[in-house]
Amino acid sequence: MNRTFILFWIVLLGLGSLAGFGQASLAGKITDAATQQPLAGVSISVVGTVTGTITDSKGNFTLNTSATPPLQLRISSVGYATQVLDVSTNQTNLSIALNEQAYLGEEVVVSASRVEENVLQSPVSIEKMDIRSIQSTPAASFYDALRNLKGVDVATQSLTFTSVNTRGFAGNGNTRVVQMVDGMDNQAPGLNFAVGNIVGISELDLESVELLPGAASALYGPNATNGLLLMNSKSPFLYQA
């Protein structure tokens, strides 16, 4: 009986070792090279794979990947120079400092022509909130912060129901501005207009917001006579749950 029990544990430990073989566990902290302050929302991905994660509010990250070392980590964030780090073994105390780097006109938008393009090459003016602006907004939610964008009027119908409008003609049921989530119209069924963000996307899943404060009917139909609000969700390949 004892021999059988010992053999069972030997087999179990062997299977556990095989399960862990070929996997890399990486962890560390990312800071600003100048201020030494932790950076939140920095993207970390394994080059050549779809595995990735982002840093938390304290700049820490943990990444488990099936790729075996040596491998390369790509570290990128808006406003900072991208780094590619060579990793030869499992490491749980990586310390990475990012240097600030300004990019003029490198911001990409998708709402102006339904394909990704440089913001300076867009044929219309675009107001945009990126992930950093969303996370740092002093408003109760990102939707409330839209009132600070140029050319935006926000009509408040109740404590939880506000609607975005541009170019005037606001009302309780705003049928002149189209709201989309990842390209899908999120107007309320039966009402023919969007009821704010009540049936919209959660702030935890939101990556960016793009607003066209003007007529967008040529691309998005007759309802977009006053403008378009496009909310883009986070990619599951870049942001872990």
DODREN-779548 format. One record per residue (C-alpha): residue number from 0; x, y, z. Coordinates in nm, 2 decimals. Example, Ala and Ser with C-alpha at 12.3 -4.5 7.8 and 13.67 -1.06 7.14 Angstrom:
! DODREN-779548
@nr: 0 east: 1.23 north: -0.45 up: 0.78
@nr: 1 east: 1.37 north: -0.11 up: 0.71
! end
This chain:
! DODREN-779548
@nr: 0 east: 0.00 north: 0.00 up: 0.00
@nr: 1 east: 0.28 north: 0.24 up: 0.09
@nr: 2 east: 0.47 north: 0.15 up: -0.23
@nr: 3 east: 0.16 north: 0.23 up: -0.44
@nr: 4 east: 0.11 north: 0.56 up: -0.26
@nr: 5 east: 0.47 north: 0.66 up: -0.32
@nr: 6 east: 0.45 north: 0.56 up: -0.69
@nr: 7 east: 0.13 north: 0.77 up: -0.72
@nr: 8 east: 0.31 north: 1.08 up: -0.59
@nr: 9 east: 0.61 north: 1.03 up: -0.81
@nr: 10 east: 0.39 north: 1.01 up: -1.12
@nr: 11 east: 0.19 north: 1.32 up: -1.00
@nr: 12 east: 0.51 north: 1.52 up: -0.95
@nr: 13 east: 0.63 north: 1.42 up: -1.29
@nr: 14 east: 0.32 north: 1.53 up: -1.46
@nr: 15 east: 0.34 north: 1.86 up: -1.28
@nr: 16 east: 0.69 north: 1.91 up: -1.40
@nr: 17 east: 0.59 north: 1.83 up: -1.76
@nr: 18 east: 0.30 north: 2.08 up: -1.73
@nr: 19 east: 0.53 north: 2.36 up: -1.62
@nr: 20 east: 0.80 north: 2.27 up: -1.88
@nr: 21 east: 0.81 north: 2.50 up: -2.17
@nr: 22 east: 0.64 north: 2.79 up: -1.99
@nr: 23 east: 0.80 north: 3.12 up: -1.90
@nr: 24 east: 0.69 north: 3.33 up: -1.60
@nr: 25 east: 0.79 north: 3.69 up: -1.61
@nr: 26 east: 0.72 north: 3.97 up: -1.37
@nr: 27 east: 0.86 north: 4.32 up: -1.29
@nr: 28 east: 0.80 north: 4.69 up: -1.26
@nr: 29 east: 0.80 north: 4.96 up: -1.52
@nr: 30 east: 0.89 north: 5.32 up: -1.43
@nr: 31 east: 0.95 north: 5.66 up: -1.59
@nr: 32 east: 1.32 north: 5.70 up: -1.65
@nr: 33 east: 1.32 north: 6.07 up: -1.55
@nr: 34 east: 1.09 north: 6.07 up: -1.25
@nr: 35 east: 1.12 north: 5.71 up: -1.13
@nr: 36 east: 0.74 north: 5.70 up: -1.09
@nr: 37 east: 0.55 north: 5.38 up: -1.18
@nr: 38 east: 0.37 north: 5.38 up: -1.51
@nr: 39 east: 0.02 north: 5.23 up: -1.54
@nr: 40 east: -0.13 north: 5.10 up: -1.87
@nr: 41 east: 0.20 north: 5.01 up: -2.03
@nr: 42 east: 0.17 north: 4.73 up: -2.29
@nr: 43 east: 0.40 north: 4.43 up: -2.26
@nr: 44 east: 0.39 north: 4.16 up: -2.53
@nr: 45 east: 0.61 north: 3.87 up: -2.64
@nr: 46 east: 0.75 north: 3.94 up: -2.98
@nr: 47 east: 0.61 north: 3.69 up: -3.24
@nr: 48 east: 0.31 north: 3.58 up: -3.03
@nr: 49 east: -0.02 north: 3.72 up: -2.92
@nr: 50 east: 0.06 north: 3.69 up: -2.55
@nr: 51 east: 0.06 north: 4.02 up: -2.36
@nr: 52 east: -0.04 north: 4.21 up: -2.06
@nr: 53 east: -0.04 north: 4.57 up: -1.92
@nr: 54 east: 0.09 north: 4.72 up: -1.60
@nr: 55 east: -0.13 north: 4.79 up: -1.30
@nr: 56 east: -0.17 north: 5.12 up: -1.12
@nr: 57 east: 0.17 north: 5.06 up: -0.94
@nr: 58 east: 0.36 north: 4.98 up: -1.26
@nr: 59 east: 0.38 north: 4.61 up: -1.18
@nr: 60 east: 0.31 north: 4.33 up: -1.43
@nr: 61 east: 0.30 north: 3.95 up: -1.45
@nr: 62 east: 0.32 north: 3.76 up: -1.77
@nr: 63 east: 0.29 north: 3.38 up: -1.83
@nr: 64 east: 0.37 north: 3.26 up: -2.18
@nr: 65 east: 0.41 north: 2.92 up: -2.35
@nr: 66 east: 0.71 north: 3.05 up: -2.54
@nr: 67 east: 1.04 north: 2.92 up: -2.40
@nr: 68 east: 1.33 north: 3.15 up: -2.33
@nr: 69 east: 1.53 north: 3.31 up: -2.48
@nr: 70 east: 1.25 north: 3.55 up: -2.60
@nr: 71 east: 1.19 north: 3.92 up: -2.66
@nr: 72 east: 0.95 north: 4.15 up: -2.48
@nr: 73 east: 0.81 north: 4.45 up: -2.65
@nr: 74 east: 0.73 north: 4.73 up: -2.40
@nr: 75 east: 0.53 north: 5.03 up: -2.54
@nr: 76 east: 0.32 north: 5.31 up: -2.41
@nr: 77 east: 0.18 north: 5.64 up: -2.55
@nr: 78 east: 0.44 north: 5.91 up: -2.50
@nr: 79 east: 0.73 north: 5.68 up: -2.44
@nr: 80 east: 0.99 north: 5.52 up: -2.66
@nr: 81 east: 0.92 north: 5.15 up: -2.74
@nr: 82 east: 1.18 north: 4.91 up: -2.60
@nr: 83 east: 1.25 north: 4.55 up: -2.70
@nr: 84 east: 1.41 north: 4.35 up: -2.41
@nr: 85 east: 1.59 north: 4.02 up: -2.45
@nr: 86 east: 1.50 north: 3.77 up: -2.18
@nr: 87 east: 1.70 north: 3.45 up: -2.15
@nr: 88 east: 1.55 north: 3.29 up: -1.84
@nr: 89 east: 1.25 north: 3.31 up: -1.62
@nr: 90 east: 1.27 north: 3.64 up: -1.43
@nr: 91 east: 1.03 north: 3.78 up: -1.16
@nr: 92 east: 1.21 north: 4.10 up: -1.08
@nr: 93 east: 1.25 north: 4.28 up: -1.41
@nr: 94 east: 1.31 north: 4.66 up: -1.37
@nr: 95 east: 1.24 north: 4.86 up: -1.68
@nr: 96 east: 1.26 north: 5.23 up: -1.72
@nr: 97 east: 1.10 north: 5.40 up: -2.02
@nr: 98 east: 1.22 north: 5.73 up: -2.17
@nr: 99 east: 0.97 north: 5.99 up: -2.28
@nr: 100 east: 0.94 north: 6.05 up: -2.65
@nr: 101 east: 0.70 north: 6.28 up: -2.83
@nr: 102 east: 0.54 north: 6.18 up: -3.15
@nr: 103 east: 0.37 north: 6.45 up: -3.36
@nr: 104 east: 0.09 north: 6.33 up: -3.58
@nr: 105 east: 0.14 north: 5.96 up: -3.51
@nr: 106 east: -0.20 north: 5.91 up: -3.34
@nr: 107 east: -0.42 north: 5.67 up: -3.54
@nr: 108 east: -0.80 north: 5.71 up: -3.58
@nr: 109 east: -1.06 north: 5.48 up: -3.74
@nr: 110 east: -1.38 north: 5.68 up: -3.74
@nr: 111 east: -1.30 north: 5.93 up: -4.02
@nr: 112 east: -1.30 north: 5.67 up: -4.30
@nr: 113 east: -1.36 north: 5.33 up: -4.13
@nr: 114 east: -1.00 north: 5.23 up: -4.18
@nr: 115 east: -0.70 north: 5.31 up: -3.97
@nr: 116 east: -0.52 north: 5.62 up: -4.08
@nr: 117 east: -0.29 north: 5.90 up: -3.94
@nr: 118 east: -0.48 north: 6.17 up: -3.76
@nr: 119 east: -0.32 north: 6.44 up: -3.96
@nr: 120 east: -0.43 north: 6.27 up: -4.29
@nr: 121 east: -0.79 north: 6.26 up: -4.18
@nr: 122 east: -1.03 north: 6.47 up: -4.40
@nr: 123 east: -1.23 north: 6.58 up: -4.10
@nr: 124 east: -1.15 north: 6.72 up: -3.75
@nr: 125 east: -1.15 north: 6.45 up: -3.48
@nr: 126 east: -1.16 north: 6.47 up: -3.10
@nr: 127 east: -1.01 north: 6.17 up: -2.93
@nr: 128 east: -0.97 north: 6.04 up: -2.57
@nr: 129 east: -0.70 north: 5.77 up: -2.54
@nr: 130 east: -0.66 north: 5.52 up: -2.26
@nr: 131 east: -0.45 north: 5.76 up: -2.05
@nr: 132 east: -0.71 north: 6.04 up: -2.08
@nr: 133 east: -0.99 north: 5.79 up: -1.99
@nr: 134 east: -0.80 north: 5.66 up: -1.68
@nr: 135 east: -0.71 north: 6.01 up: -1.56
@nr: 136 east: -1.04 north: 6.19 up: -1.61
@nr: 137 east: -1.17 north: 6.35 up: -1.29
@nr: 138 east: -1.53 north: 6.28 up: -1.40
@nr: 139 east: -1.74 north: 6.00 up: -1.26
@nr: 140 east: -1.71 north: 5.81 up: -1.59
@nr: 141 east: -1.55 north: 5.86 up: -1.93
@nr: 142 east: -1.89 north: 5.95 up: -2.07
@nr: 143 east: -1.92 north: 6.25 up: -1.84
@nr: 144 east: -1.57 north: 6.37 up: -1.95
@nr: 145 east: -1.69 north: 6.40 up: -2.31
@nr: 146 east: -1.84 north: 6.74 up: -2.23
@nr: 147 east: -1.48 north: 6.87 up: -2.21
@nr: 148 east: -1.42 north: 6.79 up: -2.58
@nr: 149 east: -1.43 north: 7.07 up: -2.84
@nr: 150 east: -1.78 north: 7.14 up: -2.99
@nr: 151 east: -1.97 north: 6.90 up: -2.75
@nr: 152 east: -2.29 north: 6.97 up: -2.58
@nr: 153 east: -2.41 north: 6.72 up: -2.32
@nr: 154 east: -2.78 north: 6.70 up: -2.24
@nr: 155 east: -2.87 north: 6.56 up: -1.90
@nr: 156 east: -3.21 north: 6.38 up: -1.88
@nr: 157 east: -3.16 north: 6.21 up: -1.54
@nr: 158 east: -2.89 north: 6.11 up: -1.29
@nr: 159 east: -2.78 north: 5.82 up: -1.51
@nr: 160 east: -2.89 north: 5.93 up: -1.85
@nr: 161 east: -2.69 north: 6.19 up: -2.04
@nr: 162 east: -2.66 north: 6.22 up: -2.42
@nr: 163 east: -2.39 north: 6.37 up: -2.63
@nr: 164 east: -2.46 north: 6.62 up: -2.91
@nr: 165 east: -2.27 north: 6.85 up: -3.15
@nr: 166 east: -2.37 north: 7.13 up: -3.37
@nr: 167 east: -2.68 north: 7.22 up: -3.17
@nr: 168 east: -3.04 north: 7.07 up: -3.20
@nr: 169 east: -3.01 north: 6.88 up: -2.88
@nr: 170 east: -3.30 north: 6.70 up: -2.72
@nr: 171 east: -3.41 north: 6.42 up: -2.48
@nr: 172 east: -3.41 north: 6.18 up: -2.77
@nr: 173 east: -3.11 north: 6.27 up: -2.98
@nr: 174 east: -3.14 north: 6.10 up: -3.32
@nr: 175 east: -2.88 north: 6.32 up: -3.49
@nr: 176 east: -2.56 north: 6.17 up: -3.34
@nr: 177 east: -2.47 north: 5.81 up: -3.40
@nr: 178 east: -2.30 north: 5.61 up: -3.13
@nr: 179 east: -2.10 north: 5.30 up: -3.21
@nr: 180 east: -1.91 north: 5.04 up: -3.01
@nr: 181 east: -1.65 north: 4.87 up: -3.23
@nr: 182 east: -1.84 north: 4.98 up: -3.54
@nr: 183 east: -2.18 north: 4.85 up: -3.42
@nr: 184 east: -2.46 north: 5.10 up: -3.36
@nr: 185 east: -2.57 north: 5.09 up: -3.00
@nr: 186 east: -2.90 north: 5.28 up: -3.03
@nr: 187 east: -3.17 north: 5.15 up: -2.80
@nr: 188 east: -3.42 north: 4.91 up: -2.97
@nr: 189 east: -3.75 north: 5.08 up: -3.04
@nr: 190 east: -3.63 north: 5.43 up: -2.95
@nr: 191 east: -3.41 north: 5.49 up: -3.26
@nr: 192 east: -3.15 north: 5.68 up: -3.06
@nr: 193 east: -2.87 north: 5.61 up: -2.82
@nr: 194 east: -2.96 north: 5.64 up: -2.45
@nr: 195 east: -2.62 north: 5.77 up: -2.34
@nr: 196 east: -2.40 north: 5.49 up: -2.22
@nr: 197 east: -2.67 north: 5.30 up: -2.04
@nr: 198 east: -2.64 north: 5.02 up: -2.29
@nr: 199 east: -2.28 north: 5.11 up: -2.39
@nr: 200 east: -1.94 north: 4.98 up: -2.31
@nr: 201 east: -1.79 north: 4.95 up: -1.96
@nr: 202 east: -1.51 north: 5.18 up: -1.88
@nr: 203 east: -1.29 north: 4.88 up: -1.78
@nr: 204 east: -1.32 north: 4.75 up: -2.14
@nr: 205 east: -1.27 north: 5.09 up: -2.32
@nr: 206 east: -0.95 north: 5.17 up: -2.50
@nr: 207 east: -1.03 north: 5.50 up: -2.68
@nr: 208 east: -1.32 north: 5.73 up: -2.78
@nr: 209 east: -1.33 north: 5.91 up: -3.11
@nr: 210 east: -1.57 north: 6.19 up: -3.18
@nr: 211 east: -1.65 north: 6.35 up: -3.52
@nr: 212 east: -1.82 north: 6.69 up: -3.43
@nr: 213 east: -1.98 north: 6.74 up: -3.77
@nr: 214 east: -2.18 north: 6.57 up: -4.04
@nr: 215 east: -2.08 north: 6.21 up: -4.10
@nr: 216 east: -2.38 north: 6.09 up: -4.30
@nr: 217 east: -2.17 north: 6.00 up: -4.61
@nr: 218 east: -2.01 north: 5.71 up: -4.41
@nr: 219 east: -2.26 north: 5.64 up: -4.13
@nr: 220 east: -2.60 north: 5.71 up: -4.27
@nr: 221 east: -2.86 north: 5.99 up: -4.24
@nr: 222 east: -2.88 north: 5.97 up: -3.85
@nr: 223 east: -2.52 north: 6.11 up: -3.83
@nr: 224 east: -2.61 north: 6.46 up: -3.94
@nr: 225 east: -2.46 north: 6.61 up: -3.63
@nr: 226 east: -2.17 north: 6.38 up: -3.57
@nr: 227 east: -2.05 north: 6.04 up: -3.47
@nr: 228 east: -1.92 north: 5.89 up: -3.14
@nr: 229 east: -1.71 north: 5.58 up: -3.18
@nr: 230 east: -1.60 north: 5.38 up: -2.87
@nr: 231 east: -1.33 north: 5.12 up: -2.92
@nr: 232 east: -1.28 north: 4.83 up: -2.68
@nr: 233 east: -0.95 north: 4.68 up: -2.57
@nr: 234 east: -0.80 north: 4.40 up: -2.77
@nr: 235 east: -0.79 north: 4.07 up: -2.58
@nr: 236 east: -0.45 north: 4.00 up: -2.74
@nr: 237 east: -0.30 north: 4.31 up: -2.57
@nr: 238 east: -0.50 north: 4.34 up: -2.25
@nr: 239 east: -0.54 north: 4.05 up: -2.01
@nr: 240 east: -0.85 north: 4.03 up: -1.79
! end
